[in-house]
Amino acid sequence: MVRDKIPFVTLGYAADPEMGYEAEAPMTFSSTSNLYIATEDVGDALWLRFNVTDASTSAIIAVKAGDGPRSGLGDYEWLVPDHAVTYASAVMLGPLESARFRLIKNTSATRRGTIEVDISPPTNHRPITGNVTGYKAR
């Protein structure tokens, strides 16, 4: 299964390295998207900002549990709210702890160290669309 990398914004201005700003456009996703957070982005406290522009009420955005020490807590799932069908909806998911979500072992070398995010296809076949950006906190 092919996954698209979630972009993470560059943190800091020259005068203030702790400020975050959007350095690139958010990535578009749909109900056919399978996403991941790359290994180099996993070390910090991570947040994902989803802007849902059209959705079914049965769509789910899920951060998949990895295989680390806290993976027994399971997936983190967000059910798209009913009003997303009519109005755009935004949500911040996080912080995503690597001990729960990171793939550490029992996986291929290309997936090791990543965090996977799935967009479930809605049961009524109405697509979910929008964009996503990742943020790191120090």
C-alpha positions in Angstrom: 0.0 0.0 0.0 1.4 3.4 -1.0 1.3 6.1 1.5 1.8 9.9 1.1 4.1 11.8 3.4 2.4 14.4 5.6 4.3 17.7 5.3 5.7 19.3 8.5 6.2 23.0 8.6 9.6 24.5 9.2 9.9 26.0 12.7 11.3 29.3 13.5 12.2 32.7 12.2 15.8 33.8 12.4 14.9 36.1 15.3 12.9 33.5 17.2 13.6 29.8 16.7 10.6 28.7 18.8 7.9 30.3 16.6 6.2 28.0 14.0 5.0 29.2 10.7 3.6 27.6 7.6 6.4 27.3 5.1 4.6 25.2 2.6 1.1 24.5 1.4 -0.9 21.8 3.3 -1.2 18.4 1.6 -4.6 17.5 0.1 -6.1 14.2 1.1 -9.2 12.2 0.3 -10.9 9.0 1.4 -8.5 7.1 -0.8 -5.5 8.6 1.0 -3.1 6.6 3.1 -0.7 8.9 4.9 2.4 8.6 7.1 4.7 10.7 9.2 8.3 10.3 8.3 11.0 9.0 10.7 12.8 12.4 10.8 9.6 14.1 12.0 8.7 11.6 14.8 11.2 12.7 17.5 9.3 15.9 18.6 5.8 16.4 20.0 3.6 16.1 16.9 0.3 17.6 16.0 -1.8 17.1 12.8 -4.2 19.8 11.6 -6.9 18.4 9.3 -9.2 20.8 7.4 -12.1 18.8 6.2 -13.9 20.5 3.3 -16.4 17.8 2.4 -17.3 14.6 4.3 -19.6 11.8 5.0 -20.8 11.5 8.6 -19.4 8.0 8.7 -15.8 8.9 7.8 -13.0 8.3 10.3 -9.4 9.7 10.4 -7.3 7.2 12.4 -3.7 7.4 13.7 -2.7 3.8 13.8 -1.2 2.2 16.9 2.4 1.2 16.3 4.2 -1.7 18.0 6.0 0.1 20.8 5.5 -0.1 24.6 2.3 1.9 24.7 0.7 0.5 21.5 -1.8 -1.4 23.6 -3.8 1.8 24.0 -4.8 1.2 20.3 -5.6 3.5 17.4 -6.6 7.2 17.9 -9.8 7.7 15.8 -11.6 10.9 15.0 -15.1 10.6 13.7 -15.8 13.4 11.2 -18.7 15.5 12.7 -22.1 15.7 11.1 -21.7 19.4 10.3 -18.7 18.7 8.0 -21.2 17.7 5.3 -22.4 21.4 5.2 -19.6 23.4 6.8 -15.8 23.0 6.7 -14.4 21.5 9.8 -10.9 21.7 11.3 -9.3 19.6 14.0 -5.9 19.4 15.6 -4.9 15.8 16.6 -2.1 15.4 19.1 0.2 15.3 20.7 1.0 12.0 19.1 3.4 10.1 21.3 5.9 7.9 19.6 5.7 5.1 22.3 2.1 4.6 21.2 2.0 5.2 17.4 5.6 4.7 16.1 6.4 1.5 14.2 9.5 0.3 16.0 9.9 -3.4 15.2 8.1 -6.2 13.4 7.9 -4.2 10.1 9.8 -3.6 6.9 12.9 -1.3 7.0 11.1 1.3 4.9 8.2 1.6 7.4 10.3 1.4 10.6 10.2 4.6 12.6 7.1 6.0 10.9 3.6 6.7 12.1 0.7 5.8 9.9 -2.6 7.7 9.4 -5.6 6.2 7.6 -8.6 7.9 6.1 -11.5 5.5 6.2 -13.8 5.3 3.2 -17.3 6.4 4.2 -20.0 3.7 4.1 -22.3 5.9 2.1 -19.6 6.4 -0.6 -19.6 10.2 -0.2 -15.9 11.2 -0.3 -14.1 12.9 2.5 -11.7 15.6 1.2 -9.6 18.4 2.7 -6.0 19.1 3.6 -3.5 18.2 6.3 -0.4 19.8 7.8 1.9 18.5 10.5 3.3 20.7 13.3 6.1 20.0 15.8 6.3 21.4 19.3 9.4 21.6 21.4 
